[in-house]
Amino acid sequence: MKKATLILFILLILLNYKLSAQQRDIYQIKTYLMNTPQQMETTENFLKEAYLPALKRLGIKSVGVFKPKTIDSDSIKKVMVLIPFSSLEQFSGLDNQLLNDNVYLTSGANYLNAPYNQKPYLRIESTLLQAFTDHPNLTPTSLTGPRKDRVYELRSYEASTESILKNKIEMFNKGGEVKLFDSLNFNAVFYGEVISGNKMPNLMYMMTFSNKASRDELWKTFFASPEWKVLSAKTEYKNNVSKSEIMFLTPTDYSDY
């Protein structure tokens, strides 16, 4: 009886672990690169009128669409789409489901059937991530101020090795970095480990701010906090980021947040 109870206990632990892993979102950051006004118009019309509505019909909500806060003279324009999936299976099955959506095929025809010499973009880049355990699901911003003033900050932290990246992720979860961000009202949209991308091993996360002034003030508060000083001083978390990049983004008028 005791042996049976122990086996049942172990099975329950494994089941809970599996369910926990399944409950973590999968994120795709899909970046469209364009260099002409026509490409930008065709791609944005497709996203707004065909792609995002089709995702919603499939139950995929809270899709963010952003543009980098860059100078107008940049020759390469970008539109970045952040898509949350409930599982890898949902992600891998998306294209086949879209091909069975006649409304999508009709409303997106100009983009989907574009000839080779009138392509709607230069290339598409894709990064796939799995959510952190301490922030398992995408959280659309609760900010209500003007979109044009908002700052979406996308951070990427690269690590020297896979095991060192795991150490940095542990710092966010077990170490309490995620909890510290939450306590200071950083409005985190997501935290994720990159499981497929061109800069691995790395992690990425996105924060939202009402404007640049509030962003700068919050980061000052973060770095001055006693919790961060204690956490960042721990020997076990030293040298776990080899390179960091920051991108500032603005939401489009058809973004869900």
C-alpha positions in Angstrom: 0.0 0.0 0.0 2.8 2.4 0.9 4.6 1.6 -2.4 1.4 2.2 -4.4 0.9 5.5 -2.5 4.4 6.6 -3.3 4.0 5.7 -7.0 0.7 7.7 -7.1 2.5 10.6 -5.5 5.3 10.6 -8.0 2.8 10.4 -10.9 0.9 13.4 -9.6 4.1 15.4 -9.4 5.0 14.5 -13.0 1.5 15.3 -14.1 1.6 18.7 -12.4 5.0 19.4 -13.9 3.7 18.5 -17.4 0.6 20.6 -17.0 2.7 23.5 -15.7 5.0 23.3 -18.8 1.9 23.1 -21.1 0.5 26.3 -19.6 3.4 28.4 -20.6 2.8 30.4 -23.7 4.8 30.1 -26.9 5.6 33.4 -28.6 6.5 34.2 -32.1 8.0 37.5 -33.0 7.5 37.9 -36.7 9.4 40.7 -38.3 8.6 42.0 -41.8 11.4 43.9 -43.5 10.5 46.4 -46.3 12.2 49.1 -48.3 9.4 50.8 -50.3 6.1 52.6 -49.4 4.2 50.1 -51.6 5.6 47.1 -49.7 4.7 48.8 -46.4 1.1 49.5 -47.6 0.6 46.0 -49.0 1.9 44.3 -45.9 0.1 46.5 -43.4 -3.2 46.1 -45.2 -2.7 42.3 -45.1 -2.0 42.3 -41.4 -4.8 44.6 -40.5 -7.5 43.2 -42.9 -6.6 39.5 -43.2 -4.0 38.1 -40.9 -5.0 39.5 -37.5 -8.8 38.9 -38.0 -7.9 35.3 -39.1 -5.9 34.7 -35.9 -8.8 35.9 -33.8 -11.1 33.5 -35.6 -8.7 30.7 -34.5 -8.9 32.0 -30.9 -5.5 33.7 -30.9 -6.0 37.0 -29.2 -3.9 39.8 -27.9 -1.7 40.1 -30.9 0.7 43.1 -30.8 1.9 44.9 -33.9 4.8 47.4 -33.5 7.2 49.6 -35.4 10.7 50.5 -34.2 11.1 54.1 -33.0 13.7 54.9 -35.7 14.4 57.9 -37.9 12.4 58.3 -41.0 15.4 58.2 -43.3 16.1 54.5 -42.5 16.0 52.6 -45.7 14.8 49.3 -44.2 11.4 49.6 -42.5 10.2 47.0 -40.0 6.8 45.8 -38.7 7.0 43.4 -35.8 4.1 41.1 -34.9 4.0 39.4 -31.5 1.8 36.3 -31.5 1.0 34.3 -28.4 0.3 30.5 -28.9 -0.9 28.1 -26.2 1.4 25.4 -27.4 4.0 24.4 -30.1 1.2 22.3 -31.7 -0.9 25.4 -32.2 2.0 27.3 -33.7 3.0 24.5 -36.1 -0.6 24.0 -37.3 -1.3 27.7 -38.0 -0.4 27.8 -41.7 -2.6 24.8 -42.6 -5.5 26.3 -40.7 -5.1 29.6 -42.5 -5.2 27.9 -45.8 -8.6 26.5 -44.9 -10.0 30.0 -44.1 -11.6 31.4 -47.3 -12.2 34.8 -45.7 -8.5 35.1 -45.0 -7.6 33.9 -48.5 -10.0 36.4 -50.1 -9.2 39.5 -47.9 -5.4 38.8 -48.1 -5.3 38.1 -51.8 -3.2 41.1 -52.8 -0.5 40.0 -50.4 -0.8 36.2 -50.7 -0.9 36.2 -54.5 1.7 38.9 -55.1 3.9 38.2 -58.2 7.7 37.7 -57.8 8.4 41.2 -59.2 6.0 42.9 -56.8 6.9 41.2 -53.6 5.3 42.7 -50.5 8.4 42.6 -48.3 12.2 42.0 -48.5 12.2 39.1 -46.0 10.5 37.8 -42.9 12.4 37.1 -39.8 11.0 34.9 -37.1 11.9 34.3 -33.4 10.2 31.6 -31.3 10.2 31.8 -27.5 8.8 29.9 -24.5 7.4 31.9 -21.6 9.2 32.0 -18.2 7.6 30.0 -15.4 7.1 33.2 -13.3 5.3 34.9 -16.1 3.7 32.1 -18.1 1.3 34.0 -20.2 1.3 37.2 -22.3 -0.1 40.2 -20.4 -1.4 43.0 -22.7 -0.6 46.4 -21.2 -3.2 48.0 -19.0 -2.0 51.5 -19.9 -4.8 53.8 -21.3 -2.8 56.8 -22.3 -2.2 57.9 -26.0 -0.6 55.2 -28.0 1.7 57.7 -29.7 3.3 58.5 -26.4 3.8 54.9 -25.2 7.2 53.2 -25.1 7.4 49.5 -25.6 10.9 48.3 -24.7 12.0 45.0 -26.1 15.2 43.7 -24.5 17.4 40.8 -25.7 20.1 39.2 -23.4 22.6 36.9 -24.9 24.7 34.5 -22.9 28.0 32.8 -23.6 26.6 29.2 -23.3 23.3 27.5 -22.9 23.9 26.7 -19.3 24.8 30.3 -18.5 21.5 31.4 -20.1 19.7 29.0 -17.8 21.4 30.7 -14.9 20.1 34.1 -16.1 16.6 32.7 -16.5 16.9 31.3 -13.0 17.8 34.8 -11.8 14.5 36.1 -13.3 12.4 33.3 -11.8 13.9 31.8 -8.6 16.1 34.9 -8.0 13.1 37.2 -8.0 13.9 39.6 -10.8 10.4 39.1 -12.3 8.8 39.8 -8.9 10.8 42.9 -8.6 9.7 44.2 -12.0 6.1 43.4 -11.0 6.4 45.2 -7.6 7.6 48.4 -9.4 4.8 48.3 -12.0 6.9 47.8 -15.1 3.9 46.5 -17.1 5.7 43.4 -18.5 4.1 42.0 -21.6 6.2 38.8 -21.7 9.4 37.1 -20.7 10.7 34.3 -22.9 13.6 32.0 -23.6 14.4 31.9 -27.3 14.0 28.4 -28.6 14.6 29.2 -32.3 16.2 32.3 -33.6 19.4 33.8 -35.0 20.9 35.0 -31.7 21.1 32.0 -29.4 21.4 31.4 -26.6 19.4 34.3 -25.5 16.2 35.5 -23.8 13.9 38.4 -24.5 11.3 40.4 -22.6 9.1 43.4 -23.3 8.0 46.2 -20.9 5.5 49.0 -21.4 5.6 52.6 -20.3 3.3 55.6 -20.6 6.1 57.7 -22.0 9.8 58.0 -22.1 10.0 60.1 -18.9 8.1 57.4 -16.9 10.4 54.7 -18.5 13.6 56.5 -17.4 12.2 57.1 -13.9 11.2 53.4 -13.4 14.6 52.1 -14.5 16.3 54.5 -12.1 14.1 53.1 -9.3 14.9 49.6 -10.3 18.6 49.9 -10.3 18.5 51.9 -7.0 16.3 49.3 -5.2 17.7 47.3 -2.3 16.3 44.1 -3.9 18.3 44.6 -7.1 21.5 45.5 -5.3 21.3 42.3 -3.3 20.3 40.1 -6.3 22.9 41.6 -8.7 25.7 41.2 -6.1 25.2 37.4 -5.8 28.2 35.5 -7.0 26.1 32.7 -8.6 24.6 35.3 -11.0 27.8 37.0 -12.1 28.7 37.3 -15.8 25.5 35.6 -17.1 24.9 38.2 -19.8 27.4 38.5 -22.6 25.5 41.1 -24.7 22.3 43.1 -24.3 20.3 44.9 -26.9 17.4 47.3 -26.5 14.8 48.2 -29.1 12.1 50.9 -28.5 8.8 50.3 -30.3 5.5 52.1 -31.0 2.2 50.2 -31.3 0.3 50.5 -34.6 -3.3 51.7 -34.6 -4.4 48.2 -35.3 -2.4 46.5 -32.6 -4.4 44.9 -29.8 -2.5 46.9 -27.2 
